[in-house]
């Protein structure tokens, strides 16, 4: 009993400091300190360390690689180019623009993970809205929608969210196996999110906007070589993810190769990749000043006079702390299992499992969503995974629990600002842009939007799994 109290105390203290994020205490170091204390108090043993590393290493390295790819492509203008095209497709219709921005956010979240969608697309959307002179209330709707869809759109693929990778690794779900279940469910989540966002923000969206106020998508591209290489890398990643399962290759290796390719292209910028057609606008740098030039005859390749992308700075700014955080935090969480605290959650899950597939999906999903909103989704997903592993459910009921854990951990964090680190960082990015969203305002919006979307998505999971079985 005493050790159970110690394990809980270490977990709560570590979590509080992680969410608080005081200066000088990055989340990775904070989690490691918690892990060291857990080891020192024998809440966890040294033999647990390789077990935890085995659970999280593939997930965290895959996540870092995917985010690094997205950061490099962002520097190349990839996402701004896409956003400007989407804005032009809206043809001046405000509501259509809203739908298209939400759709773009969902695609970016699925391919580049939720952090990529929230942290990269949000500043681009803010800049676009200011260029269009959107009213403040309308702009706030677009911004909140971008942050919301980043998580609710991160269900379809294993790589779409760090918690997806952790859960898939823990329960040995292959990329294709996971996608077969979650792509249809993810589509339902996006459609439900779009419906709720339109209901909530629809009246504030202007009917028309001035397309001519937008810059040309081509002008957004700062490095054409990296931009072009990005499409190739994305295609290779898609093929590699599906091919990795039968070959026994970890996703981290596939994503890592993609990251290395895009980094080498951005850093070295081979001349043959810079061939361009006549009159194609290219952003080049001369003496540190960026200017737009137009190609001449297009007869041969050309190279820029200097590097546009700060590659090594981007590499340094990749989320390396998440590797330390995952290992440290999950060691702390593992202490809860060692002291029997996850058994209580397993018992609750078994109660849900005795009442059919729909009740299991809703019960497990909402329980995990509440936990994630209160104590962050990163520790929640592993606590829930340990509980599901300790529950007595088998077959379809067990499978429903596994995927409900993913949905609850992905969507539940949208209820509160502390539900995910991505949301805290997203709010920080907005503050730097001069946009303040208070925690009270966020909670009032988040709970209204999240509860219906979560219920619809969990019901879709139960229906889809029943159908395919």
SEGUTOR-864643 format. One record per residue (C-alpha): residue number from 0; z, y, x. Coordinates in pm, whole numbers, plus 32768, in hexadecimal, padded with zeros to 4 digits. Example, Ala and Ser with C-alpha at 12.3 -4.5 7.8 and 13.67 -1.06 7.14 Angstrom:
<sites>
- pos w v u
- 0 830C 7E3E 84CE
- 1 82CA 7F96 8557
</sites>
This chain:
<sites>
- pos w v u
- 0 8000 8000 8000
- 1 8058 80EF 811A
- 2 7F0E 80AD 81CD
- 3 7E50 80E6 8089
- 4 7EF0 823F 806C
- 5 7E9B 8287 81D8
- 6 7D2F 821E 81A2
- 7 7D14 82FB 806D
- 8 7DB5 8422 8120
- 9 7CC8 8408 824A
- 10 7B9E 83F6 815E
- 11 7C0A 8525 8090
- 12 7C5C 85F8 81C4
- 13 7B10 85A4 826B
- 14 7A4F 85EE 812C
- 15 7AFB 873D 80F8
- 16 7AA3 87B4 8257
- 17 793C 8734 8235
- 18 7909 87F6 80F2
- 19 79C2 8928 8173
- 20 78F4 8928 82B6
- 21 79CD 8A19 8383
- 22 7923 8ABB 84AD
- 23 7933 89E5 85E4
- 24 7951 88A3 851C
- 25 77F5 8814 84D6
- 26 77F8 86FE 83D3
- 27 77A6 85F3 84D5
- 28 78CD 8646 85B5
- 29 79B5 8665 8489
- 30 7956 850A 840E
- 31 7980 8477 856A
- 32 7ADC 850C 8583
- 33 7B2F 8467 8436
- 34 7AA7 831D 84B9
- 35 7B77 8337 85F8
- 36 7CB1 8374 8528
- 37 7C58 8249 844B
- 38 7C35 8171 8582
- 39 7D77 81F5 861A
- 40 7E3B 81A6 84DD
- 41 7D94 804B 84C4
- 42 7D06 80A2 836D
- 43 7BC5 801E 8408
- 44 7BA3 7F41 8539
- 45 7AB9 7F4C 8661
- 46 7A07 7E1C 85CE
- 47 79A3 7EF5 84A3
- 48 78E1 7FEA 857F
- 49 77AC 7F0D 85BD
- 50 77AE 7EAF 844B
- 51 77A0 801A 83DE
- 52 769E 8077 84E6
- 53 75CA 7F54 846A
- 54 75DC 7FE1 8308
- 55 7582 814A 8354
- 56 74AD 815E 8492
- 57 735C 8119 83EC
- 58 73A6 8204 82CB
- 59 7414 832B 839E
- 60 7302 8310 84A7
- 61 71F6 82ED 8399
- 62 7280 8420 82EB
- 63 7286 84ED 842C
- 64 711F 8488 847D
- 65 709F 84E3 8320
- 66 7151 8634 8325
- 67 70CD 867B 8484
- 68 6F69 8636 840C
- 69 6F9F 8723 82E7
- 70 702D 8833 83CB
- 71 6F02 8821 84B6
- 72 6E0D 8827 8394
- 73 6EC8 894B 82FC
- 74 6E99 8A0B 8442
- 75 6D25 89B9 842F
- 76 6D10 8A54 82D2
- 77 6CDC 8908 8220
- 78 6DC5 8948 80FC
- 79 6D72 8AB8 80D0
- 80 6C02 8A55 80C2
- 81 6C54 8957 7FB1
- 82 6D2B 8A4E 7EED
- 83 6C1D 8B5A 7EF6
- 84 6B1A 8A63 7E78
- 85 6C05 89FE 7D5F
- 86 6C3E 8B6C 7D04
- 87 6AC6 8BA2 7CEF
- 88 6A9F 8A6D 7C14
- 89 6B89 8B19 7B1D
- 90 6A6F 8C15 7AD3
- 91 6B66 8D26 7A7A
- 92 6C21 8C54 7975
- 93 6D98 8C7A 79BA
- 94 6E04 8B3C 790A
- 95 6CF4 8A6F 79B4
- 96 6D65 8AFC 7B04
- 97 6EC8 8A8A 7AB6
- 98 6E50 892A 7A65
- 99 6D7B 891B 7BA0
- 100 6E96 8996 7C82
- 101 6F7D 888D 7BF2
- 102 6E6C 8788 7C27
- 103 6E39 87F7 7D8F
- 104 6FAF 87E4 7DCA
- 105 6FB6 8681 7D41
- 106 6E99 8613 7E25
- 107 6F38 86B0 7F59
- 108 7089 8613 7F02
- 109 6FEA 84BC 7EDD
- 110 6F2B 84CC 8026
- 111 7000 85AF 8102
- 112 715A 8569 806E
- 113 7233 8645 7F96
- 114 72A3 871F 80B7
- 115 713B 8770 810A
- 116 70F4 87DC 7FA6
- 117 7230 88AD 7F81
- 118 723B 8953 80D5
- 119 70C9 8980 8120
- 120 702B 89C3 7FCD
- 121 713B 8AB1 7F52
- 122 70F7 8BCB 804F
- 123 6F81 8BA9 800E
- 124 6FB6 8BC5 7E96
- 125 709B 8CF1 7EC8
- 126 6F90 8DA1 7F97
- 127 6E86 8D50 7E94
- 128 6F59 8DD4 7D76
- 129 6F97 8F19 7E30
- 130 6E24 8F3F 7E73
- 131 6DE5 8F10 7CFE
- 132 6EFA 900A 7CA3
- 133 6F9C 8F0D 7BBC
- 134 70C0 8F94 7AEA
- 135 7214 8F2F 7B75
- 136 726A 8E47 7A55
- 137 711B 8D94 7A6D
- 138 7136 8D77 7BE6
- 139 728F 8CDC 7BC5
- 140 71FF 8BD6 7ADB
- 141 70F2 8B76 7BD8
- 142 71F1 8B68 7CF3
- 143 72ED 8A92 7C37
- 144 71D5 89AE 7BC1
- 145 7164 897C 7D29
- 146 72C3 891C 7D96
- 147 72F6 8838 7C69
- 148 71B1 8774 7C88
- 149 71F2 8739 7DFB
- 150 72FB 8639 7D9D
- 151 7284 85BC 7C4A
- 152 712C 8583 7CE4
- 153 71B6 84BE 7E0D
- 154 71C4 8369 7D64
- 155 7068 82CD 7D90
- 156 7069 825A 7EFC
- 157 716F 81D5 7FE8
- 158 712F 82FB 80D4
- 159 7152 8401 7FC1
- 160 72C9 8423 7FF1
- 161 73C2 83B5 80F9
- 162 7495 8304 7FF4
- 163 7362 823E 7F89
- 164 7337 81BB 80EB
- 165 74A9 8164 810D
- 166 74AD 80A6 7FC5
- 167 7363 7FF5 8008
- 168 73DB 7F89 8160
- 169 752C 7F15 80DF
- 170 7493 7E3C 7FCD
- 171 7362 7DD5 809D
- 172 725F 7E75 7FB7
- 173 7102 7E8A 8049
- 174 7033 7FC7 8030
- 175 6F3A 7F2F 7F3B
- 176 704B 7E84 7E70
- 177 7108 7FCA 7E4C
- 178 6FCD 8090 7DF7
- 179 6F68 7F98 7CE7
- 180 70AC 7FE4 7C2F
- 181 70E7 8150 7C7F
- 182 6F8D 81EF 7C6F
- 183 6F79 81C2 7AF2
- 184 70E7 8226 7ACB
- 185 70B0 834E 7BB5
- 186 6F8D 83C8 7AE1
- 187 706F 83C1 79AF
- 188 7175 8486 7A72
- 189 7078 8592 7AD2
- 190 6FF1 85B0 7970
- 191 7151 85C3 78DF
- 192 71AC 86C9 79E5
- 193 7077 8795 7992
- 194 70C6 8784 781F
- 195 722D 87F9 7853
- 196 71C4 890B 7944
- 197 70C4 8991 784C
- 198 71C6 898C 7734
- 199 72C5 8A40 780C
- 200 71E6 8B3E 78BB
- 201 70B4 8B49 77D9
- 202 7100 8C97 7732
- 203 712D 8D4A 787F
- 204 6FDE 8CDA 7910
- 205 6EDA 8DF2 78F6
- 206 6D9C 8D9C 783B
- 207 6CB6 8E24 794A
- 208 6CB9 8E6D 7ABE
- 209 6BBF 8F11 7BAA
- 210 6B08 8E06 7C73
- 211 6A67 8F15 7D49
- 212 6BBE 8F6E 7DD7
- 213 6BC3 8E21 7E8E
- 214 6B3E 8DF9 7FF0
- 215 6A33 8CFC 8047
- 216 6AB8 8B98 807F
- 217 69EA 8B81 81C0
- 218 6AA9 8CAC 824F
- 219 6BED 8BE7 8233
- 220 6B7B 8AE8 8337
- 221 6C08 8B4A 8489
- 222 6B9B 8A12 8547
- 223 6A64 8965 84C8
- 224 6A88 883C 85B4
- 225 6BE3 87E7 8538
- 226 6B7A 882E 83D2
- 227 6A5D 8733 83EB
- 228 6B2F 8638 84A9
- 229 6C31 8650 8392
- 230 6B42 85B4 8298
- 231 6AF5 8498 8387
- 232 6C65 845B 83CD
- 233 6CB8 8457 825A
- 234 6BAB 8351 821B
- 235 6C27 827F 8340
- 236 6D8E 8299 82C5
- 237 6D30 8225 8168
- 238 6C79 80F5 81F1
- 239 6D89 80B6 82F1
- 240 6EA5 80BC 81F4
- 241 6E04 7FAC 8121
- 242 6D98 7EDF 8250
- 243 6EEF 7EF2 82F4
- 244 6F9C 7E08 81FE
- 245 6ED2 7CC9 8238
- 246 6ECC 7D0D 83AE
- 247 7044 7D43 83C3
- 248 7018 7E9F 8458
- 249 712D 7F9A 8401
- 250 70C7 80D8 834C
- 251 7160 81A3 8466
- 252 7055 811E 8553
- 253 6F3A 817D 8464
- 254 6FC4 82DA 8421
- 255 7017 8304 8591
- 256 6EB0 82BF 85FC
- 257 6E36 83BC 84FC
- 258 6F2D 84BE 8582
- 259 6EC1 8481 86EA
- 260 6D50 84AB 8690
- 261 6D84 85F3 85D6
- 262 6E68 867C 86E9
- 263 6D6A 8628 87FA
- 264 6C50 86CC 8737
- 265 6D20 8804 86F7
- 266 6D99 8816 8861
- 267 6C5C 87C5 8921
- 268 6B53 8838 8827
- 269 6A27 8771 88AB
- 270 68ED 8846 88B0
- 271 6813 8755 87EB
- 272 68F4 8779 86BC
- 273 68AD 88ED 86A5
- 274 673C 88D6 864F
- 275 66F7 89B1 8520
- 276 65D5 8A1B 844B
- 277 6541 8B77 844A
- 278 65FE 8C86 838F
- 279 6738 8BAE 8373
- 280 686B 8C8E 8393
- 281 6958 8C1B 84A3
- 282 6AA7 8CAE 8501
- 283 6ABF 8CD4 867A
- 284 6BB4 8D83 875E
- 285 6B67 8E83 8866
- 286 6C7F 8F17 8930
- 287 6D7C 8E99 8837
- 288 6CD1 8F43 870D
- 289 6C3E 8E70 85F6
- 290 6AE9 8ED7 8575
- 291 69E8 8E3C 848F
- 292 6894 8E06 8531
- 293 674F 8D80 84A7
- 294 668A 8C6E 8557
- 295 653C 8CC8 85F1
- 296 6423 8BCF 860C
- 297 6503 8AA1 85E3
- 298 643A 89FF 86F8
- 299 6562 8969 87AC
- 300 66D8 8943 87C1
- 301 67C4 8A5A 8811
- 302 692F 8A67 8871
- 303 6A3A 8B69 8826
- 304 6AB6 8C48 8939
- 305 6C1C 8BDB 8902
- 306 6CF1 8AE7 8841
- 307 6D2E 8B4B 86DB
- 308 6E37 8A47 8689
- 309 6F88 8A56 873F
- 310 6F8D 88DC 8763
- 311 70C2 88AA 8835
- 312 718A 89A4 8769
- 313 7122 88E6 8630
- 314 718D 879C 86CC
- 315 72DE 882E 8728
- 316 730B 88AB 85C3
- 317 72C0 8756 852A
- 318 73ED 86C4 8470
- 319 7477 85FB 8594
- 320 75D8 8638 8516
- 321 7588 8554 83F1
- 322 7583 842B 84E1
- 323 76E7 846F 8553
- 324 774E 84C2 83EF
- 325 76C9 837B 8365
- 326 7778 82A3 8467
- 327 78BF 8365 845A
- 328 78D1 8395 82E1
- 329 7875 822F 8293
- 330 797F 81AE 8381
- 331 7A7A 827E 82BE
- 332 79EF 81F3 8177
- 333 79FA 8092 8202
- 334 7B6F 80C5 822B
- 335 7B89 80E9 80B0
- 336 7AEC 7F92 8088
- 337 7BCA 7EF7 8190
- 338 7CFB 7F6D 80D1
- 339 7C76 7EEA 7F85
- 340 7C36 803D 7EE3
- 341 7ACB 7FEE 7E8A
- 342 7B3F 7EB8 7DCA
- 343 7BAD 7F96 7CA7
- 344 7A4E 8025 7C8A
- 345 79BB 7EC6 7C9B
- 346 7A99 7E5F 7B76
- 347 7A1B 7F87 7AAA
- 348 78B2 7F2C 7AF9
- 349 78F2 7DC7 7A85
- 350 7970 7E4F 7938
- 351 7828 7F0C 790C
- 352 7767 7DD6 7975
- 353 7800 7D0D 7859
- 354 775F 7DEE 7752
- 355 75ED 7DD2 7799
- 356 74E6 7E78 786F
- 357 74E5 7FD0 77C8
- 358 765F 7FF6 77D1
- 359 7661 7F81 793A
- 360 755A 8082 799F
- 361 7601 81A1 78E7
- 362 7765 8141 7946
- 363 7725 8107 7AB8
- 364 7631 822B 7AD5
- 365 7716 832C 7A30
- 366 7849 82B2 7AEE
- 367 7794 82DB 7C39
- 368 7702 842A 7BCE
- 369 785E 84B0 7B82
- 370 78E2 8433 7CD0
- 371 77B8 84C7 7D88
- 372 77E4 8619 7CE1
- 373 7955 8621 7D3D
- 374 7953 8591 7E9E
- 375 77E9 85A7 7F19
- 376 76DC 849F 7EF2
- 377 76D9 8425 805B
- 378 782B 8376 8056
- 379 77FF 8321 7EE5
- 380 76C9 824C 7F17
- 381 7776 816A 8014
- 382 78BA 8154 7F4C
- 383 77EC 80EB 7E1F
- 384 771C 7FF8 7EEE
- 385 785A 7F53 7F71
- 386 78E0 7F3E 7E0E
- 387 779C 7EA9 7D86
- 388 779E 7DAE 7EA1
- 389 7900 7D4E 7E40
- 390 78B8 7D39 7CCB
- 391 786D 7BED 7C25
- 392 7720 7C57 7B8D
- 393 75E8 7B8C 7BDD
- 394 7477 7B8C 7B84
- 395 73F7 7CA6 7AAA
- 396 7550 7D3F 7A79
- 397 7583 7D59 7BF0
- 398 7429 7DF1 7C1E
- 399 746F 7EF7 7B13
- 400 75B0 7F57 7BC9
- 401 74FA 7F7B 7D15
- 402 73F4 8069 7C8B
- 403 74EC 8122 7BAD
- 404 75AC 816D 7CED
- 405 7475 8214 7D7A
- 406 7435 82DE 7C3F
- 407 759E 834C 7C1C
- 408 75AE 83AE 7D8C
- 409 7463 846D 7D7C
- 410 7494 8522 7C30
- 411 760F 8540 7C17
- 412 762A 863C 7D36
- 413 756B 873D 7C66
- 414 769C 876E 7B87
- 415 7765 8827 7C93
- 416 770F 88EA 7DCF
- 417 77DA 87F9 7EA6
- 418 7724 86C5 7E27
- 419 7639 86B8 7F51
- 420 761B 875B 80A4
- 421 74B5 87B8 804B
- 422 7533 888F 7F28
- 423 762E 8942 8006
- 424 751C 8988 8105
- 425 742F 89F5 7FEF
- 426 752F 8AF3 7F72
- 427 7558 8B6D 80D9
- 428 73DE 8B9C 80FA
- 429 73DB 8C69 7FB9
- 430 74FA 8D42 8036
- 431 742E 8D90 816E
- 432 7311 8DF9 8086
- 433 73FA 8EE5 7FCE
- 434 741E 8E05 7E9A
- 435 7581 8DAE 7E32
- 436 75C6 8C8F 7D43
- 437 773A 8C6B 7CFC
- 438 77DA 8B15 7CDF
- 439 7838 8B5A 7B75
- 440 76D3 8BB7 7B1C
- 441 7650 8A86 7BD5
- 442 7742 899D 7B21
- 443 76ED 8A27 79C8
- 444 757B 89F2 7A0B
- 445 75A2 88AA 7AC5
- 446 766E 87F2 79C2
- 447 758C 885A 78A2
- 448 7453 87EC 795A
- 449 74D8 86B3 7A04
- 450 7589 85F2 78EF
- 451 7456 85C2 780C
- 452 736E 8577 7932
- 453 7465 847B 79BF
- 454 748C 83CB 786E
- 455 7313 83B7 7835
- 456 72D2 8339 7996
- 457 73DF 822C 7984
- 458 735C 81B9 7830
- 459 71FF 81A8 78C8
- 460 7288 80D2 79E3
- 461 7325 7FDD 78F0
- 462 71EA 7FC8 781F
- 463 7100 7FA0 794B
- 464 71D0 7E93 79F7
- 465 71EF 7DD4 78AE
- 466 7076 7DEB 787D
- 467 7010 7D72 79D8
- 468 7109 7C52 79C9
</sites>
